[in-house]
Amino acid sequence: TQLLEQSPQFLSIQEGENLTVYCNSSSVFSSLQWYRQEPGEGPVLLVTVVTGGEVKKLKRLTFQFGDARKDSSLHITAAQPGDTGLYLCAGTPWGRGSARQLTFGSGTQLTVLP
Amino acid sequence: NAGVTQTPKFRILKIGQSMTLQCTQDMNHNYMYWYRQDPGMGLKLIYYSVGAGITDKGEVPNGYNVSRSTTEDFPLRLELAAPSQTSVYFCASSYSTAGSYEQYFGPGTRLTVT
């Protein structure tokens, strides 16, 4: 089983602060995704990274895929209360991309206080 | 265009009862998936399908069965429900074309087995 470990598990910050969430594994992934989930709803995709070392920016969110394709990070600048939610990383293990099976991390519950 | 729909939204079962969780997608996706999400955890893959008539086991298939008679529908069957199957169940679907990675999730079914 390819594990994806996320840290921290919980994060509570004030509006305007910056934060970074980490997703690490000992296994190689062909692609890695970040999803955001709100209570009572299914996860919604934020970004997909597919190239080692890739950096993608989505407004105040910056995503990075590690050079060795084993880790990823999500950085949020000037967090807002609307960023509150469960952030999940998910990867397609190398060599198992035909069915796009995803391995999910356990998630980071982010709370941004006004 | 409704996306991925799941029914029911909530269900309480007694130990030993059976039920079917329904999942339908209207995006003509070939790939479909069933996940379960336990409190404070990420999603674990139960079963997946790469097309009508083709299904395969995921990480935690025991106690569940699936079928895929059409592209649109992917029901999940629980036989002899057990308390360990108390969870939130998510159905998802995705395109099968190269470069398409996003999985689209339904709103989930919250199941309690007592």
gemmi code that builds the backbone of each chain (N, CA, C; Angstrom):
import gemmi

chains = {
    "A": [
        ("THR", (0.835, -1.195, 0.000), (0.000, 0.000, 0.000), (0.871, 1.247, 0.000)),
        ("GLN", (0.623, 2.131, -0.971), (1.388, 3.373, -1.005), (0.699, 4.388, -0.123)),
        ("LEU", (1.400, 4.821, 0.926), (0.807, 5.745, 1.869), (1.168, 7.166, 1.527)),
        ("LEU", (0.210, 8.057, 1.742), (0.446, 9.478, 1.646), (0.184, 10.071, 3.026)),
        ("GLU", (1.194, 10.661, 3.618), (1.054, 11.232, 4.947), (0.960, 12.753, 4.838)),
        ("GLN", (-0.083, 13.310, 5.440), (-0.265, 14.752, 5.413), (0.032, 15.343, 6.779)),
        ("SER", (0.592, 16.534, 6.754), (0.840, 17.260, 7.995), (0.688, 18.750, 7.750)),
        ("PRO", (0.212, 19.502, 8.747), (-0.330, 18.966, 9.995), (-1.720, 18.380, 9.781)),
        ("GLN", (-2.218, 17.662, 10.776), (-3.567, 17.102, 10.675), (-4.614, 18.194, 10.883)),
        ("PHE", (-4.342, 19.119, 11.805), (-5.234, 20.245, 12.083), (-4.417, 21.531, 12.060)),
        ("LEU", (-5.032, 22.597, 11.575), (-4.368, 23.890, 11.520), (-5.421, 24.977, 11.709)),
        ("SER", (-5.219, 25.807, 12.724), (-6.130, 26.912, 12.988), (-5.320, 28.200, 12.992)),
        ("ILE", (-5.648, 29.116, 12.087), (-4.868, 30.339, 11.953), (-5.797, 31.540, 11.855)),
        ("GLN", (-5.209, 32.714, 11.988), (-5.956, 33.956, 11.849), (-5.986, 34.389, 10.381)),
        ("GLU", (-7.035, 35.080, 10.019), (-7.148, 35.646, 8.672), (-5.919, 36.497, 8.374)),
        ("GLY", (-5.390, 36.337, 7.168), (-4.229, 37.111, 6.748), (-2.899, 36.391, 6.916)),
        ("GLU", (-2.875, 35.326, 7.697), (-1.632, 34.571, 7.883), (-1.368, 33.668, 6.686)),
        ("ASN", (-0.114, 33.250, 6.573), (0.283, 32.292, 5.539), (0.402, 30.906, 6.157)),
        ("LEU", (0.265, 29.880, 5.341), (0.385, 28.515, 5.855), (0.871, 27.582, 4.757)),
        ("THR", (1.458, 26.465, 5.197), (1.879, 25.423, 4.261), (1.429, 24.069, 4.783)),
        ("VAL", (0.875, 23.273, 3.892), (0.443, 21.915, 4.192), (1.313, 20.968, 3.383)),
        ("TYR", (1.725, 19.862, 4.011), (2.657, 18.940, 3.375), (2.019, 17.566, 3.131)),
        ("CYS", (2.492, 16.929, 2.059), (2.009, 15.604, 1.682), (3.239, 14.791, 1.290)),
        ("ASN", (3.540, 13.736, 2.057), (4.786, 13.002, 1.859), (4.548, 11.505, 1.713)),
        ("SER", (5.427, 10.869, 0.953), (5.336, 9.429, 0.762), (6.723, 8.859, 0.507)),
        ("SER", (6.873, 7.578, 0.738), (8.107, 6.882, 0.373), (7.987, 6.284, -1.028)),
        ("SER", (6.798, 6.409, -1.616), (6.543, 5.854, -2.946), (6.530, 6.955, -3.993)),
        ("VAL", (6.729, 6.556, -5.241), (6.710, 7.494, -6.361), (5.310, 7.545, -6.962)),
        ("PHE", (4.880, 8.719, -7.295), (3.563, 8.906, -7.894), (3.698, 9.535, -9.276)),
        ("SER", (2.891, 9.068, -10.223), (2.934, 9.623, -11.567), (2.232, 10.970, -11.627)),
        ("SER", (1.296, 11.196, -10.758), (0.636, 12.500, -10.663), (0.119, 12.664, -9.246)),
        ("LEU", (-0.075, 13.908, -8.870), (-0.561, 14.177, -7.531), (-1.596, 15.284, -7.614)),
        ("GLN", (-2.658, 15.136, -6.843), (-3.736, 16.113, -6.872), (-3.998, 16.638, -5.464)),
        ("TRP", (-4.542, 17.828, -5.435), (-5.035, 18.407, -4.181), (-6.527, 18.666, -4.344)),
        ("TYR", (-7.293, 18.194, -3.351), (-8.726, 18.407, -3.304), (-9.077, 19.192, -2.048)),
        ("ARG", (-10.202, 19.896, -2.112), (-10.740, 20.584, -0.949), (-12.147, 20.058, -0.708)),
        ("GLN", (-12.442, 19.734, 0.546), (-13.741, 19.164, 0.884), (-14.399, 19.998, 1.974)),
        ("GLU", (-15.665, 20.344, 1.762), (-16.429, 21.071, 2.769), (-17.410, 20.098, 3.428)),
        ("PRO", (-17.857, 20.413, 4.638), (-18.749, 19.477, 5.372), (-19.977, 19.103, 4.566)),
        ("GLY", (-20.283, 17.812, 4.523), (-21.475, 17.336, 3.833), (-21.363, 17.264, 2.326)),
        ("GLU", (-20.153, 17.484, 1.799), (-19.966, 17.461, 0.349), (-18.801, 16.559, -0.029)),
        ("GLY", (-18.740, 16.218, -1.313), (-17.614, 15.459, -1.805), (-16.423, 16.363, -2.094)),
        ("PRO", (-15.228, 15.778, -2.195), (-14.039, 16.580, -2.516), (-14.155, 17.220, -3.896)),
        ("VAL", (-13.538, 18.393, -4.029), (-13.505, 19.112, -5.303), (-12.046, 19.376, -5.652)),
        ("LEU", (-11.667, 19.069, -6.887), (-10.280, 19.204, -7.304), (-9.827, 20.663, -7.328)),
        ("LEU", (-8.631, 20.912, -6.743), (-8.002, 22.231, -6.826), (-6.956, 22.254, -7.938)),
        ("VAL", (-6.102, 21.228, -7.980), (-5.010, 21.229, -8.945), (-4.479, 19.813, -9.136)),
        ("THR", (-3.880, 19.573, -10.310), (-3.149, 18.334, -10.583), (-1.731, 18.705, -10.991)),
        ("VAL", (-0.735, 18.058, -10.402), (0.653, 18.250, -10.816), (1.169, 16.913, -11.332)),
        ("VAL", (1.895, 16.969, -12.452), (2.298, 15.720, -13.099), (3.801, 15.634, -13.366)),
        ("THR", (4.514, 16.751, -13.238), (5.950, 16.757, -13.547), (6.753, 17.011, -12.282)),
        ("GLY", (7.786, 16.204, -12.028), (8.633, 16.422, -10.865), (9.194, 17.832, -10.857)),
        ("GLY", (9.088, 18.524, -9.704), (9.564, 19.893, -9.595), (8.554, 20.940, -10.034)),
        ("GLU", (7.403, 20.492, -10.512), (6.400, 21.429, -11.044), (5.828, 22.313, -9.933)),
        ("VAL", (5.617, 23.583, -10.272), (4.970, 24.540, -9.382), (3.765, 25.127, -10.113)),
        ("LYS", (2.614, 25.095, -9.445), (1.416, 25.699, -10.031), (0.820, 26.689, -9.045)),
        ("LYS", (0.340, 27.810, -9.601), (-0.279, 28.833, -8.760), (-1.728, 29.008, -9.153)),
        ("LEU", (-2.574, 29.094, -8.137), (-4.003, 29.304, -8.339), (-4.397, 30.423, -7.383)),
        ("LYS", (-4.342, 31.649, -7.869), (-4.606, 32.839, -7.053), (-3.681, 32.831, -5.831)),
        ("ARG", (-4.183, 32.694, -4.623), (-3.346, 32.744, -3.421), (-2.781, 31.370, -3.037)),
        ("LEU", (-3.059, 30.358, -3.829), (-2.599, 29.007, -3.530), (-1.448, 28.628, -4.449)),
        ("THR", (-0.373, 28.084, -3.873), (0.782, 27.622, -4.644), (1.017, 26.154, -4.331)),
        ("PHE", (1.092, 25.353, -5.365), (1.268, 23.909, -5.237), (2.629, 23.527, -5.825)),
        ("GLN", (3.322, 22.607, -5.141), (4.610, 22.148, -5.648), (4.669, 20.630, -5.592)),
        ("PHE", (5.212, 20.024, -6.628), (5.438, 18.584, -6.696), (6.933, 18.358, -6.550)),
        ("GLY", (7.342, 17.499, -5.642), (8.751, 17.287, -5.393), (9.491, 16.732, -6.601)),
        ("ASP", (10.784, 17.023, -6.660), (11.604, 16.565, -7.784), (11.543, 15.050, -7.953)),
        ("ALA", (11.517, 14.324, -6.832), (11.502, 12.865, -6.871), (10.086, 12.303, -6.997)),
        ("ARG", (9.099, 13.151, -7.109), (7.698, 12.765, -7.271), (7.190, 11.956, -6.082)),
        ("LYS", (7.721, 12.248, -4.901), (7.271, 11.532, -3.695), (6.579, 12.460, -2.710)),
        ("ASP", (6.572, 13.758, -2.971), (5.999, 14.669, -1.997), (5.441, 15.900, -2.706)),
        ("SER", (4.585, 16.606, -1.966), (3.975, 17.811, -2.506), (3.650, 18.750, -1.357)),
        ("SER", (3.503, 20.015, -1.680), (3.110, 20.990, -0.671), (2.083, 21.940, -1.247)),
        ("LEU", (1.278, 22.475, -0.345), (0.271, 23.487, -0.684), (0.517, 24.681, 0.224)),
        ("HIS", (0.775, 25.829, -0.378), (1.021, 27.052, 0.380), (-0.113, 28.028, 0.093)),
        ("ILE", (-0.700, 28.566, 1.161), (-1.757, 29.575, 1.015), (-1.241, 30.892, 1.580)),
        ("THR", (-1.330, 31.919, 0.788), (-0.907, 33.262, 1.182), (-2.120, 34.066, 1.625)),
        ("ALA", (-1.970, 34.767, 2.739), (-3.037, 35.656, 3.239), (-4.365, 34.907, 3.312)),
        ("ALA", (-4.400, 33.882, 4.162), (-5.580, 33.019, 4.254), (-6.830, 33.814, 4.604)),
        ("GLN", (-7.954, 33.352, 4.074), (-9.250, 33.976, 4.313), (-10.205, 32.940, 4.898)),
        ("PRO", (-11.234, 33.385, 5.622), (-12.187, 32.422, 6.202), (-12.789, 31.479, 5.172)),
        ("GLY", (-12.923, 31.914, 3.945), (-13.444, 31.054, 2.876), (-12.518, 29.924, 2.503)),
        ("ASP", (-11.270, 29.957, 2.981), (-10.328, 28.856, 2.727), (-10.540, 27.696, 3.692)),
        ("THR", (-11.367, 27.903, 4.700), (-11.633, 26.847, 5.682), (-12.161, 25.593, 4.995)),
        ("GLY", (-11.611, 24.436, 5.383), (-12.061, 23.177, 4.799), (-11.048, 22.080, 5.046)),
        ("LEU", (-11.358, 20.889, 4.546), (-10.452, 19.747, 4.637), (-9.680, 19.651, 3.320)),
        ("TYR", (-8.370, 19.725, 3.401), (-7.520, 19.657, 2.219), (-6.922, 18.256, 2.124)),
        ("LEU", (-7.153, 17.628, 0.994), (-6.718, 16.248, 0.778), (-5.742, 16.187, -0.385)),
        ("CYS", (-4.620, 15.516, -0.171), (-3.766, 15.211, -1.310), (-4.083, 13.786, -1.762)),
        ("ALA", (-3.914, 13.540, -3.041), (-4.225, 12.220, -3.605), (-3.286, 11.970, -4.779)),
        ("GLY", (-2.739, 10.770, -4.840), (-1.796, 10.472, -5.898), (-2.130, 9.198, -6.642)),
        ("THR", (-1.716, 9.172, -7.902), (-1.803, 7.949, -8.698), (-0.450, 7.262, -8.627)),
        ("PRO", (-0.380, 6.092, -7.977), (0.914, 5.411, -7.858), (1.529, 5.126, -9.219)),
        ("TRP", (2.860, 5.224, -9.285), (3.574, 4.987, -10.542), (3.258, 3.595, -11.056)),
        ("GLY", (2.878, 3.533, -12.317), (2.602, 2.239, -12.938), (1.161, 1.787, -12.784)),
        ("ARG", (0.329, 2.580, -12.107), (-1.060, 2.176, -11.951), (-1.990, 3.260, -12.475)),
        ("GLY", (-1.532, 3.926, -13.530), (-2.307, 5.052, -14.016), (-3.437, 4.689, -14.948)),
        ("SER", (-3.520, 3.420, -15.362), (-4.501, 3.084, -16.390), (-5.922, 3.307, -15.916)),
        ("ALA", (-6.193, 3.064, -14.652), (-7.547, 3.256, -14.130), (-7.627, 4.479, -13.249)),
        ("ARG", (-6.525, 5.246, -13.206), (-6.497, 6.494, -12.438), (-6.858, 6.275, -10.975)),
        ("GLN", (-6.477, 5.110, -10.454), (-6.760, 4.870, -9.044), (-6.006, 5.862, -8.184)),
        ("LEU", (-6.677, 6.421, -7.205), (-6.073, 7.408, -6.340), (-5.856, 6.858, -4.939)),
        ("THR", (-4.698, 7.189, -4.373), (-4.426, 6.958, -2.962), (-4.532, 8.298, -2.272)),
        ("PHE", (-5.375, 8.388, -1.237), (-5.605, 9.647, -0.558), (-4.810, 9.739, 0.733)),
        ("GLY", (-4.353, 10.955, 1.036), (-3.833, 11.234, 2.357), (-4.985, 11.378, 3.340)),
        ("SER", (-4.662, 11.483, 4.625), (-5.707, 11.555, 5.658), (-6.279, 12.963, 5.808)),
        ("GLY", (-5.668, 13.939, 5.173), (-6.262, 15.271, 5.159), (-5.705, 16.220, 6.202)),
        ("THR", (-5.818, 17.506, 5.897), (-5.495, 18.589, 6.833), (-6.739, 19.444, 7.001)),
        ("GLN", (-7.250, 19.515, 8.223), (-8.428, 20.338, 8.498), (-7.957, 21.754, 8.817)),
        ("LEU", (-8.255, 22.675, 7.914), (-7.839, 24.063, 8.069), (-9.009, 24.917, 8.529)),
        ("THR", (-8.780, 25.701, 9.558), (-9.766, 26.673, 10.029), (-9.114, 28.045, 10.019)),
        ("VAL", (-9.726, 28.981, 9.296), (-9.221, 30.346, 9.239), (-10.204, 31.234, 9.994)),
        ("LEU", (-9.717, 31.817, 11.066), (-10.560, 32.626, 11.949), (-10.560, 34.080, 11.512)),
        ("PRO", (-11.739, 34.711, 11.479), (-11.805, 36.125, 11.053), (-11.231, 37.067, 12.114)),
    ],
    "B": [
        ("ASN", (-27.201, 19.303, -16.485), (-26.060, 18.422, -16.223), (-25.874, 18.271, -14.712)),
        ("ALA", (-26.310, 17.122, -14.134), (-26.313, 16.968, -12.690), (-24.958, 16.496, -12.162)),
        ("GLY", (-24.065, 15.966, -12.998), (-22.788, 15.452, -12.513), (-22.959, 14.054, -11.942)),
        ("VAL", (-22.470, 13.856, -10.715), (-22.573, 12.568, -10.023), (-23.639, 12.689, -8.940)),
        ("THR", (-24.641, 11.849, -8.992), (-25.691, 11.864, -7.979), (-25.672, 10.555, -7.206)),
        ("GLN", (-25.962, 10.664, -5.908), (-25.976, 9.492, -5.027), (-27.266, 9.481, -4.223)),
        ("THR", (-27.819, 8.301, -4.052), (-28.976, 8.128, -3.170), (-28.812, 6.844, -2.380)),
        ("PRO", (-29.310, 6.798, -1.125), (-29.871, 7.919, -0.385), (-28.776, 8.812, 0.182)),
        ("LYS", (-29.151, 9.907, 0.803), (-28.181, 10.794, 1.438), (-27.814, 10.296, 2.833)),
        ("PHE", (-28.790, 9.718, 3.509), (-28.584, 9.161, 4.845), (-29.299, 7.817, 4.930)),
        ("ARG", (-28.724, 6.917, 5.751), (-29.396, 5.635, 5.963), (-28.891, 5.027, 7.263)),
        ("ILE", (-29.848, 4.449, 8.013), (-29.494, 3.696, 9.208), (-29.878, 2.242, 8.976)),
        ("LEU", (-28.936, 1.346, 9.160), (-29.172, -0.084, 8.982), (-28.956, -0.818, 10.294)),
        ("LYS", (-29.679, -1.894, 10.454), (-29.403, -2.784, 11.585), (-28.372, -3.826, 11.130)),
        ("ILE", (-27.619, -4.320, 12.081), (-26.614, -5.354, 11.795), (-27.271, -6.523, 11.061)),
        ("GLY", (-26.650, -6.940, 9.975), (-27.153, -8.075, 9.208), (-28.066, -7.706, 8.049)),
        ("GLN", (-28.548, -6.447, 8.024), (-29.388, -6.026, 6.902), (-28.521, -5.774, 5.671)),
        ("SER", (-29.188, -5.674, 4.526), (-28.503, -5.398, 3.269), (-29.082, -4.137, 2.643)),
        ("MET", (-28.292, -3.500, 1.786), (-28.803, -2.343, 1.060), (-27.924, -2.070, -0.151)),
        ("THR", (-28.454, -1.278, -1.063), (-27.704, -0.856, -2.242), (-27.609, 0.655, -2.258)),
        ("LEU", (-26.391, 1.167, -2.378), (-26.160, 2.588, -2.556), (-26.118, 2.868, -4.060)),
        ("GLN", (-26.925, 3.835, -4.478), (-27.017, 4.134, -5.904), (-26.080, 5.268, -6.289)),
        ("CYS", (-25.506, 5.155, -7.481), (-24.645, 6.196, -8.034), (-24.899, 6.299, -9.526)),
        ("THR", (-25.135, 7.520, -9.997), (-25.368, 7.782, -11.419), (-24.585, 9.004, -11.842)),
        ("GLN", (-23.957, 8.914, -13.025), (-23.272, 10.096, -13.578), (-23.770, 10.324, -15.004)),
        ("ASP", (-23.871, 11.610, -15.362), (-24.395, 11.967, -16.678), (-23.333, 12.635, -17.548)),
        ("MET", (-22.050, 12.371, -17.267), (-20.950, 12.992, -17.998), (-20.315, 12.029, -18.996)),
        ("ASN", (-20.887, 10.849, -19.166), (-20.380, 9.830, -20.084), (-18.940, 9.415, -19.746)),
        ("HIS", (-18.645, 9.385, -18.438), (-17.313, 8.963, -17.996), (-17.206, 7.448, -18.042)),
        ("ASN", (-16.069, 6.945, -18.485), (-15.848, 5.497, -18.457), (-15.479, 4.992, -17.072)),
        ("TYR", (-14.688, 5.775, -16.347), (-14.178, 5.324, -15.061), (-15.111, 5.749, -13.940)),
        ("MET", (-15.405, 4.806, -13.045), (-16.187, 5.122, -11.862), (-15.586, 4.436, -10.652)),
        ("TYR", (-15.818, 5.025, -9.450), (-15.151, 4.580, -8.228), (-16.115, 4.671, -7.044)),
        ("TRP", (-15.881, 3.799, -6.077), (-16.536, 3.911, -4.778), (-15.471, 4.031, -3.696)),
        ("TYR", (-15.646, 5.037, -2.835), (-14.754, 5.265, -1.703), (-15.571, 5.266, -0.415)),
        ("ARG", (-14.884, 5.002, 0.682), (-15.460, 5.264, 1.998), (-14.526, 6.202, 2.756)),
        ("GLN", (-15.136, 7.061, 3.575), (-14.374, 8.027, 4.362), (-14.806, 7.924, 5.807)),
        ("ASP", (-13.891, 7.509, 6.657), (-14.149, 7.422, 8.081), (-13.724, 8.725, 8.750)),
        ("PRO", (-14.270, 9.032, 9.925), (-13.972, 10.320, 10.584), (-12.480, 10.566, 10.735)),
        ("GLY", (-12.045, 11.756, 10.335), (-10.643, 12.131, 10.475), (-9.709, 11.419, 9.522)),
        ("MET", (-10.269, 10.759, 8.534), (-9.437, 9.984, 7.616), (-9.659, 10.458, 6.187)),
        ("GLY", (-8.738, 10.059, 5.336), (-8.924, 10.305, 3.912), (-9.875, 9.276, 3.323)),
        ("LEU", (-9.932, 9.209, 2.017), (-10.826, 8.278, 1.339), (-10.085, 6.987, 0.994)),
        ("LYS", (-10.777, 5.876, 1.164), (-10.205, 4.579, 0.803), (-11.038, 3.956, -0.321)),
        ("LEU", (-10.361, 3.458, -1.337), (-11.030, 2.925, -2.513), (-11.598, 1.545, -2.226)),
        ("ILE", (-12.894, 1.360, -2.517), (-13.559, 0.083, -2.271), (-13.547, -0.751, -3.558)),
        ("TYR", (-14.121, -0.213, -4.621), (-14.160, -0.853, -5.931), (-14.061, 0.234, -6.987)),
        ("TYR", (-13.646, -0.177, -8.189), (-13.656, 0.737, -9.306), (-14.038, -0.007, -10.576)),
        ("SER", (-14.360, 0.791, -11.604), (-14.781, 0.215, -12.883), (-14.218, 1.058, -14.019)),
        ("VAL", (-13.701, 0.412, -15.032), (-13.145, 1.135, -16.181), (-14.116, 1.157, -17.365)),
        ("GLY", (-15.278, 0.564, -17.185), (-16.280, 0.585, -18.236), (-17.388, -0.385, -17.919)),
        ("ALA", (-18.463, -0.295, -18.666), (-19.606, -1.196, -18.443), (-19.151, -2.650, -18.526)),
        ("GLY", (-19.532, -3.427, -17.517), (-19.199, -4.834, -17.474), (-17.852, -5.168, -16.877)),
        ("ILE", (-17.070, -4.143, -16.487), (-15.720, -4.371, -15.962), (-15.583, -3.704, -14.599)),
        ("THR", (-15.319, -4.507, -13.562), (-15.111, -3.978, -12.222), (-13.890, -4.641, -11.602)),
        ("ASP", (-13.319, -3.990, -10.598), (-12.147, -4.555, -9.919), (-12.101, -4.046, -8.502)),
        ("LYS", (-11.425, -4.820, -7.647), (-11.336, -4.480, -6.233), (-10.339, -3.366, -5.997)),
        ("GLY", (-10.668, -2.535, -4.995), (-9.747, -1.518, -4.537), (-9.048, -1.970, -3.275)),
        ("GLU", (-8.803, -1.021, -2.385), (-8.044, -1.296, -1.170), (-8.849, -2.032, -0.099)),
        ("VAL", (-10.168, -1.744, 0.003), (-11.002, -2.294, 1.089), (-12.301, -2.876, 0.547)),
        ("PRO", (-12.266, -3.956, -0.243), (-13.475, -4.465, -0.895), (-14.335, -5.416, -0.048)),
        ("ASN", (-13.785, -5.930, 1.056), (-14.501, -6.964, 1.807), (-15.821, -6.454, 2.368)),
        ("GLY", (-16.895, -7.221, 2.135), (-18.214, -6.855, 2.621), (-19.040, -6.075, 1.619)),
        ("TYR", (-18.468, -5.844, 0.439), (-19.137, -5.049, -0.593), (-19.131, -5.785, -1.939)),
        ("ASN", (-20.105, -5.437, -2.770), (-20.119, -5.912, -4.149), (-20.585, -4.783, -5.054)),
        ("VAL", (-20.153, -4.830, -6.305), (-20.562, -3.817, -7.280), (-20.944, -4.489, -8.586)),
        ("SER", (-21.621, -3.720, -9.416), (-21.924, -4.136, -10.778), (-21.891, -2.893, -11.650)),
        ("ARG", (-21.687, -3.069, -12.929), (-21.677, -1.938, -13.863), (-22.302, -2.407, -15.177)),
        ("SER", (-23.624, -2.336, -15.211), (-24.333, -2.787, -16.403), (-24.452, -1.690, -17.454)),
        ("THR", (-24.341, -0.438, -17.042), (-24.399, 0.687, -17.980), (-23.252, 1.646, -17.685)),
        ("THR", (-22.973, 2.542, -18.622), (-21.941, 3.553, -18.382), (-22.334, 4.481, -17.244)),
        ("GLU", (-23.645, 4.761, -17.124), (-24.096, 5.778, -16.176), (-24.138, 5.313, -14.726)),
        ("ASP", (-24.449, 4.039, -14.481), (-24.763, 3.582, -13.133), (-23.704, 2.651, -12.553)),
        ("PHE", (-23.443, 2.826, -11.265), (-22.428, 2.009, -10.581), (-22.889, 1.788, -9.143)),
        ("PRO", (-23.843, 0.887, -8.911), (-24.361, 0.664, -7.559), (-23.396, -0.139, -6.697)),
        ("LEU", (-23.420, 0.156, -5.405), (-22.607, -0.537, -4.402), (-23.538, -1.298, -3.472)),
        ("ARG", (-23.318, -2.585, -3.337), (-24.173, -3.446, -2.539), (-23.469, -3.819, -1.240)),
        ("LEU", (-24.162, -3.625, -0.114), (-23.674, -4.088, 1.178), (-24.513, -5.297, 1.597)),
        ("GLU", (-23.872, -6.404, 1.796), (-24.546, -7.600, 2.281), (-24.162, -7.802, 3.747)),
        ("LEU", (-25.151, -8.154, 4.569), (-24.877, -8.441, 5.983), (-24.102, -7.293, 6.638)),
        ("ALA", (-24.767, -6.145, 6.741), (-24.119, -4.940, 7.266), (-23.530, -5.175, 8.659)),
        ("ALA", (-22.354, -4.573, 8.874), (-21.651, -4.664, 10.160), (-21.324, -3.255, 10.647)),
        ("PRO", (-21.189, -3.071, 11.971), (-20.864, -1.734, 12.503), (-19.612, -1.132, 11.864)),
        ("SER", (-18.662, -1.970, 11.449), (-17.428, -1.468, 10.827), (-17.693, -0.794, 9.484)),
        ("GLN", (-18.897, -0.983, 8.936), (-19.236, -0.342, 7.670), (-19.909, 1.022, 7.859)),
        ("THR", (-20.034, 1.453, 9.094), (-20.488, 2.813, 9.371), (-19.459, 3.786, 8.809)),
        ("SER", (-19.892, 4.630, 7.886), (-18.951, 5.499, 7.194), (-19.730, 6.431, 6.267)),
        ("VAL", (-19.006, 7.325, 5.612), (-19.580, 8.118, 4.534), (-19.040, 7.559, 3.226)),
        ("TYR", (-19.934, 7.268, 2.306), (-19.567, 6.632, 1.048), (-19.673, 7.648, -0.092)),
        ("PHE", (-18.602, 7.733, -0.868), (-18.569, 8.639, -2.005), (-18.384, 7.850, -3.295)),
        ("CYS", (-19.176, 8.225, -4.286), (-19.010, 7.717, -5.637), (-18.316, 8.803, -6.454)),
        ("ALA", (-17.473, 8.407, -7.384), (-16.770, 9.369, -8.225), (-16.655, 8.821, -9.638)),
        ("SER", (-16.414, 9.713, -10.582), (-16.220, 9.281, -11.965), (-15.149, 10.151, -12.606)),
        ("SER", (-14.556, 9.648, -13.685), (-13.556, 10.445, -14.391), (-13.503, 10.038, -15.854)),
        ("TYR", (-12.921, 10.926, -16.662), (-12.675, 10.617, -18.057), (-11.550, 9.582, -18.150)),
        ("SER", (-11.484, 8.919, -19.281), (-10.423, 7.938, -19.501), (-9.396, 8.441, -20.505)),
        ("THR", (-9.539, 9.678, -20.967), (-8.609, 10.184, -21.980), (-7.283, 10.567, -21.346)),
        ("ALA", (-6.224, 10.466, -22.117), (-4.889, 10.790, -21.630), (-4.839, 12.244, -21.166)),
        ("GLY", (-4.202, 12.449, -20.017), (-4.089, 13.802, -19.485), (-5.262, 14.231, -18.631)),
        ("SER", (-6.300, 13.418, -18.564), (-7.452, 13.754, -17.722), (-7.297, 13.047, -16.386)),
        ("TYR", (-7.217, 13.813, -15.316), (-6.963, 13.220, -14.015), (-8.075, 13.448, -13.006)),
        ("GLU", (-8.879, 14.479, -13.224), (-9.828, 14.874, -12.192), (-10.890, 13.821, -11.984)),
        ("GLN", (-11.160, 13.528, -10.712), (-12.306, 12.712, -10.356), (-13.396, 13.635, -9.832)),
        ("TYR", (-14.609, 13.393, -10.313), (-15.765, 14.190, -9.920), (-16.554, 13.383, -8.898)),
        ("PHE", (-16.780, 13.977, -7.742), (-17.397, 13.256, -6.636), (-18.871, 13.615, -6.467)),
        ("GLY", (-19.631, 12.636, -6.017), (-21.000, 12.887, -5.602), (-21.018, 13.464, -4.195)),
        ("PRO", (-22.209, 13.787, -3.676), (-22.321, 14.424, -2.364), (-22.188, 13.459, -1.199)),
        ("GLY", (-22.171, 12.149, -1.456), (-21.963, 11.180, -0.387), (-23.242, 10.611, 0.194)),
        ("THR", (-23.109, 9.403, 0.753), (-24.175, 8.756, 1.522), (-23.623, 8.458, 2.907)),
        ("ARG", (-24.298, 8.994, 3.924), (-23.853, 8.748, 5.308), (-24.598, 7.540, 5.827)),
        ("LEU", (-23.868, 6.462, 6.098), (-24.459, 5.201, 6.545), (-24.067, 4.900, 7.978)),
        ("THR", (-25.067, 4.561, 8.789), (-24.827, 4.131, 10.167), (-25.379, 2.720, 10.331)),
        ("VAL", (-24.557, 1.825, 10.864), (-24.977, 0.444, 11.127), (-24.979, 0.229, 12.640)),
        ("THR", (-26.175, -0.100, 13.181), (-26.277, -0.259, 14.640), (-26.807, -1.628, 15.012)),
    ],
}
model = gemmi.Model(1)
for chain_id, residues in chains.items():
    chain = gemmi.Chain(chain_id)
    for i, (resn, *xyz) in enumerate(residues, 1):
        res = gemmi.Residue()
        res.name, res.seqid = resn, gemmi.SeqId(i, " ")
        for name, pos in zip(("N", "CA", "C"), xyz):
            atom = gemmi.Atom()
            atom.name, atom.element = name, gemmi.Element(name[0])
            atom.pos, atom.b_iso = gemmi.Position(*pos), 0.0
            res.add_atom(atom)
        chain.add_residue(res)
    model.add_chain(chain)
structure = gemmi.Structure()
structure.add_model(model)
structure.setup_entities()
